[in-house]
């Protein structure tokens, strides 16, 4: 496993990326590339009360948040992942983790991860029709510096607003 899951029963939101990036694997911290917008976006969208540093990722459950990746045993950019890293075994393992922890939302931090998990190519940002038990599924624009062309804070803010509707 490249990065440990940060999961606990009953979290508000579990964020799921495709795989740990090269810098995240090196630093052993989620979203660790200095140009990655993840931590800044969480704060700007109102999902955390302060800006967290990547090394503070173990603190996430204290904010009602969790972290995982679809590919747990490979790292790098999506195109660098080995064949099968995002396949049925990875999807089944994620379904099992979500069932065991039952967060309110499973939020994919990239279209690639969300589309692979849902097994459909046309998924768009925002809430999805599919659910995992009582867990809603959301797709968010990737905060990765390589995906800057499609980054939009609005779906992240919509997720924060959804979280507040308890």
DAFENPE-V560312 format. One record per backbone hydrogen bond with DSSP energy under -1.0 kcal/mol. NH is the residue of the N-H (numbers start at 1). CO is the residue of the C=O. If there is no record, write none. Layout:
nh=NH co=CO
nh=NH co=CO
//
This chain:
nh=2 co=72
nh=6 co=67
nh=10 co=101
nh=11 co=8
nh=12 co=64
nh=13 co=64
nh=14 co=105
nh=15 co=66
nh=16 co=107
nh=17 co=68
nh=25 co=21
nh=26 co=22
nh=27 co=23
nh=28 co=24
nh=29 co=24
nh=36 co=33
nh=37 co=143
nh=41 co=37
nh=42 co=38
nh=43 co=39
nh=44 co=40
nh=45 co=41
nh=46 co=43
nh=47 co=42
nh=48 co=42
nh=56 co=53
nh=57 co=54
nh=59 co=56
nh=60 co=57
nh=62 co=59
nh=63 co=60
nh=64 co=61
nh=65 co=60
nh=66 co=13
nh=67 co=6
nh=68 co=15
nh=70 co=17
nh=71 co=18
nh=76 co=20
nh=80 co=77
nh=81 co=78
nh=85 co=82
nh=87 co=84
nh=91 co=87
nh=92 co=88
nh=93 co=89
nh=94 co=90
nh=95 co=91
nh=96 co=92
nh=97 co=93
nh=98 co=94
nh=99 co=95
nh=100 co=96
nh=101 co=97
nh=102 co=98
nh=104 co=11
nh=105 co=12
nh=106 co=136
nh=107 co=14
nh=108 co=138
nh=109 co=16
nh=114 co=110
nh=115 co=111
nh=116 co=112
nh=117 co=113
nh=118 co=114
nh=119 co=115
nh=120 co=115
nh=126 co=139
nh=128 co=137
nh=132 co=135
nh=135 co=132
nh=136 co=104
nh=138 co=106
nh=139 co=126
nh=140 co=108
nh=147 co=144
nh=150 co=147
nh=151 co=148
nh=157 co=153
nh=158 co=154
nh=159 co=155
nh=160 co=156
nh=161 co=157
nh=162 co=158
nh=163 co=159
nh=164 co=160
nh=165 co=162
nh=166 co=164
//
